[in-house]
Structures are given as structure tokens and as C-alpha cells.
Amino acid sequence: MPRLTKYLTDDGVGHLLKLANDNSLNGNKAVAGALGITERAYQNLTSPDKCQSSISPQVRTKLTKLGFTKDNFNLYTSDQKRCDAKNIAQRAVHGAGNSTADTLAEIPKVIVLSTKVQNFQLADYREINLKGEFLRSLSCRITSRSPYFRFGFKLLGYGGRIFGDAAIRSQDCNLLVHIGRNHFDRSSLGISAKDVFFTYYVNGHRIVIGNQIELDKKLFSIGSEVTALFELRIDSGYLVNVFVNGKCSLSRIIPPECCQRIVMFGWGDEDEFKVTVNNLTIETARRL
């Protein structure tokens, strides 16, 4: 799916496109790579074809001044139609309330996540059926006595992947947020084996702010049993706020499609684990 639009405004070329142009990156492939999209998606977005109404005339004019053509345009649009049809079908499945063994059609009072050797990172998961609506808020309380564990949620679209190629993280449009504890100290981060920490990944990657990579962040110290209140809220501007024990750990705007599905995860990487989830509440809306 093309993602260039999130870098563009109605009256100009986005900062990544400007960076690519300023650095004289020649050719569709180079500029598309700098923008993090496929070459065909870039060709589609720079096409003067009037059916591409999602791109404003001002933006299209500036893009086409860079001299790019619409080669493979028909091939791209046929792929796009197949992708749209797949998403429509998936939305119908979710909206109808159909479920699998790992999908929660109804919210139970207690959910236990534990080691699953058949999954990457020994992960256990439950997808929460939003019944075709958008996620608005979520709240739950977790407990764990495992020396090493992770617990969190993955927000993704109808066509998103629950697992990536070799881990929970995947390089599609998603937000993965989680808390955790290790059974060893990490003095370089100021995080000990007694500490609970928070981290997140956007589209499978850590975020760079300035020249610094966002690393694990210490939340609090605790004894052998971890208890925590985990909350997630999304406003009408798609600003997601994540709270742990009432304190905001993340505030970030996400694409609307990341509000279409949510998966609860627990995992231990190479260690056995167990996390008990209580008082799970979900609020959804037809539109945010």
C-alpha cells in the first residue's frame, strides 16, 4: 500500500521527498527507497492520471516536475485492486464476528498467556475482535511472577501480519507496545532485574528522535510479582496514548489503519513465562 501520502501536504512536497531531491537521488527506485515505499507506488502517486484523486493537483504538479513517469502504472493499479478486495473481505470477516481459536469473540474475565513453543519468541496471543469498528480505548490489569517476560499489544490493519518473518515484529503498518522485565541487569540503560520497563516499535523498528534511538525506558521497581495497569487511548486525531499505572509512557500519532485490529501478546523470547490478564475492557467506535 502506498505510504507516501503521509509525508505530503496539500501545498508542498514532504520533507523526505525534499531530502531525496536535495541529495540528487536519481530515478524512481532511489527516491521510492528514500521514502520507504515501493517503486510502483511512487510511480502511481506521481502519475498525472486523473483517477489518482487522492493526490492533490498542487502536490502532483510538484512531483511531476521531478520528471518521473508512470511506467508500470497499470500493473500497480491491478495489484492495488487485488489488495483492496482482500482488505474488504478481511473486514467482512472481522465485522461478522467470526473468530479462530486465537481470536476473542467475547471478553473473558481472566486471560492467561503462557509459553507456546510453536510460536516465535515462545509467544502466546489473543486477537480481540473489534467487529469491524475502530479501537478507541483499552484497559487491563496484568500480573506475572516470571523473572523474564513481555506483555503488550500490537495495533495493525485488516491486512496486517500478527507475526513477522521470524519474530512478533513485522515490517508492515503497525504499532507494537509492551512492558517487560529481564532476569539480569542492564547497567548501560539504568535498568535492573527488579525493574519493569516500557518500549515500542513502529512498523517493526525502533524510532530515531534527533540522533538518538528510542530505547527501553524504566518505569518502576517491584518485587517478585509484577502487577501493572495497562491502558491505551486513541483520540479522533489518531493520537494514541499508552499509560502504565496511570503514567503516560507513549504519545504518538498513528495511521488510521492501525486502529482496525489489536492483538494481545505475551512472550518470553528464550524463557518460559506466564502472564495473567484481568479486567480487560475495550471501547470501539465506527469512526474516531
C-alpha positions in Angstrom: 0.0 0.0 0.0 1.4 3.5 -0.8 2.5 5.4 2.2 3.9 8.5 0.5 0.7 10.5 1.3 1.5 10.7 5.0 4.7 12.7 4.1 2.8 15.1 1.9 0.7 18.2 2.4 -1.7 19.8 0.1 0.7 22.7 -0.8 4.1 21.0 -0.9 6.4 18.1 -1.2 7.0 16.3 2.1 10.3 16.6 3.9 11.5 13.2 2.9 10.9 13.9 -0.8 12.6 17.2 -0.5 15.6 15.4 1.2 15.7 12.9 -1.6 15.6 15.7 -4.3 18.2 17.8 -2.5 20.6 14.9 -2.4 20.1 14.3 -6.2 18.8 10.8 -5.8 18.1 10.0 -9.4 15.5 7.5 -10.6 12.2 6.2 -9.2 13.8 3.4 -7.2 16.2 5.6 -5.3 13.5 8.2 -4.4 11.0 5.5 -3.6 13.5 3.8 -1.3 14.2 7.0 0.5 10.5 7.4 1.1 10.0 3.9 2.3 7.6 2.9 -0.4 7.6 0.6 -3.5 8.8 1.9 -6.8 5.4 1.2 -8.4 3.6 3.1 -5.5 5.8 6.1 -6.2 5.1 5.9 -9.9 1.4 5.6 -9.1 1.5 8.7 -6.9 3.4 10.8 -9.4 1.1 9.8 -12.2 -0.8 12.6 -13.9 -3.7 10.2 -14.4 -6.8 11.9 -13.1 -8.1 8.8 -11.4 -5.5 9.2 -8.7 -7.7 11.7 -6.9 -6.1 11.1 -3.6 -3.2 13.3 -4.6 -3.9 17.0 -4.8 -3.2 18.9 -8.1 -0.6 21.0 -6.2 1.3 18.0 -5.0 1.0 16.2 -8.3 2.4 19.2 -10.1 5.4 19.4 -7.8 6.0 15.7 -8.1 5.8 15.5 -11.9 8.3 18.4 -12.1 10.9 15.9 -10.9 10.5 14.1 -14.2 9.2 10.7 -13.2 7.0 8.7 -15.5 4.0 6.3 -14.9 5.7 3.2 -16.1 4.1 0.0 -14.7 1.1 2.1 -13.7 -1.4 -0.5 -15.0 0.5 -3.3 -13.2 0.4 -1.3 -9.9 -3.3 -0.5 -10.1 -4.2 -4.1 -10.8 -2.2 -5.1 -7.7 -3.9 -2.3 -5.8 -7.3 -3.6 -6.7 -6.4 -7.1 -5.5 -5.2 -5.6 -2.2 -8.3 -3.6 -1.8 -10.5 -6.6 -2.4 -8.5 -8.6 0.1 -9.0 -5.9 2.7 -12.7 -5.7 2.1 -13.0 -9.4 2.5 -11.0 -9.3 5.7 -13.1 -6.5 7.1 -16.2 -8.5 6.4 -14.8 -11.4 8.4 -13.9 -9.2 11.3 -17.2 -7.3 11.2 -19.2 -10.5 11.2 -17.7 -11.6 14.4 -16.1 -14.7 13.0 -13.2 -16.0 15.2 -10.4 -18.5 15.4 -9.0 -20.3 18.4 -6.7 -17.3 19.0 -9.4 -14.6 18.5 -11.5 -13.4 21.3 -15.1 -13.0 20.1 -16.2 -12.2 23.7 -14.0 -10.8 26.5 -13.4 -13.4 29.3 -12.9 -12.3 32.9 -9.4 -13.8 33.0 -6.9 -14.5 30.2 -3.7 -16.5 30.9 -0.8 -16.1 28.4 1.9 -18.7 28.7 4.8 -20.3 26.8 3.9 -21.5 23.3 6.9 -23.3 21.8 5.4 -23.4 18.3 5.5 -19.6 18.0 8.3 -17.2 17.5 9.7 -15.9 20.8 7.6 -18.5 22.6 4.7 -16.1 22.3 1.1 -16.6 23.2 -1.5 -14.2 21.8 -5.2 -13.3 21.5 -6.7 -11.2 18.8 -9.6 -9.1 20.2 -12.5 -9.0 17.7 -13.4 -5.3 17.2 -16.3 -6.4 15.0 -15.4 -4.1 12.1 -15.1 -1.0 14.2 -12.1 1.1 15.2 -10.3 0.8 18.5 -10.9 3.7 20.8 -9.6 2.6 24.2 -8.4 -0.5 26.1 -7.6 -1.2 29.7 -6.4 -4.2 31.7 -4.5 -5.3 34.8 -1.7 -7.8 34.5 0.2 -9.9 37.0 3.3 -12.1 36.5 5.8 -13.8 38.7 8.1 -14.7 35.7 11.6 -13.4 36.1 11.6 -12.7 32.3 8.5 -11.7 30.4 7.0 -9.3 27.9 3.4 -8.2 27.7 1.8 -5.8 25.3 -0.4 -5.1 22.2 0.1 -4.9 18.5 -2.1 -2.4 16.6 -2.5 -3.2 12.9 -4.7 -3.1 9.9 -7.0 -5.7 8.3 -4.2 -7.0 6.1 -1.5 -6.8 8.8 0.6 -9.7 10.0 0.3 -11.0 13.5 3.9 -12.3 13.3 6.7 -11.2 11.1 9.1 -13.5 9.2 11.0 -14.6 12.4 9.5 -12.6 15.3 6.5 -10.7 16.5 7.7 -7.6 14.9 6.8 -7.1 11.2 7.6 -4.5 8.6 4.1 -3.6 7.7 2.0 -0.8 9.1 1.7 -1.5 12.9 2.5 -0.3 16.4 3.8 -2.7 19.0 3.9 -1.5 22.6 4.9 -3.6 25.6 6.2 -3.7 29.1 8.6 -6.3 30.4 11.2 -7.5 32.9 14.6 -9.2 32.5 16.3 -11.6 34.9 19.6 -9.6 34.5 20.8 -6.1 35.0 21.4 -3.7 32.1 23.6 -1.0 33.7 24.0 0.9 30.4 20.3 1.7 30.4 20.0 2.0 34.2 17.5 -0.9 34.3 18.0 -3.7 36.8 16.4 -7.2 37.1 14.0 -5.6 39.6 12.7 -3.0 37.2 9.8 -3.1 34.8 10.4 -1.2 31.5 8.4 0.0 28.5 9.3 0.0 24.8 7.6 0.3 21.5 8.2 -0.4 17.8 6.7 1.4 14.7 6.4 -0.8 11.7 8.8 -3.2 13.3 11.6 -0.7 14.0 12.7 1.4 16.9 12.3 5.2 16.3 15.2 7.6 16.0 14.5 11.0 17.6 17.2 13.5 16.7 20.3 11.4 16.7 19.1 9.1 19.5 17.3 5.7 19.1 14.4 5.3 21.5 15.5 2.5 23.8 13.8 0.7 26.7 12.6 3.0 29.4 12.5 2.2 33.1 9.0 2.5 34.6 9.3 1.3 38.2 10.9 -1.2 40.5 9.0 -4.1 42.1 9.4 -7.4 43.9 9.0 -10.9 42.6 5.3 -10.4 41.5 4.7 -7.7 38.9 1.3 -6.0 38.8 0.5 -3.2 36.5 -2.4 -1.4 35.0 -2.1 -1.1 31.2 -4.2 1.5 29.3 -4.3 2.6 25.7 -6.4 5.5 24.4 -6.9 6.8 20.8 -8.5 10.2 20.1 -10.2 11.5 17.0 -6.9 12.7 15.5 -5.5 9.2 15.8 -3.2 10.2 18.7 -2.5 7.1 20.8 -1.6 7.5 24.4 -0.3 4.5 26.4 -0.4 4.6 30.2 1.2 2.2 32.7 -0.1 2.6 36.3 -1.6 5.9 35.3 1.6 7.5 33.8 1.9 8.2 30.1 4.7 6.1 28.5 4.0 7.0 24.9 2.1 9.6 22.9 2.2 9.3 19.2 0.0 9.8 16.1 -0.6 6.5 14.2 -2.2 5.8 10.8 -6.0 5.2 10.9 -5.5 1.6 9.7 -3.6 0.8 12.9 -6.9 1.2 14.7 -8.6 -1.6 12.8 -7.2 -4.6 14.7 -5.5 -5.3 18.0 -3.6 -8.3 19.3 -2.7 -9.0 22.9 0.8 -10.6 23.3 2.8 -12.3 26.0 6.2 -13.8 25.3 9.5 -14.8 26.9 11.9 -14.9 24.0 14.0 -17.9 25.2 12.4 -18.2 28.7 9.2 -19.7 29.8 6.7 -17.2 31.1 3.2 -16.7 32.4 1.1 -13.5 32.4 -2.4 -13.3 33.8 -4.7 -10.6 32.5 -7.7 -9.4 34.4 -10.4 -6.7 34.0 -9.9 -6.3 30.2 -12.2 -3.6 28.8 -12.4 -2.4 25.2 -14.2 0.6 23.7 -14.7 0.8 19.9 -16.3 3.3 17.5 -17.4 3.3 13.9 -15.3 6.4 13.4 -12.8 8.1 15.6 
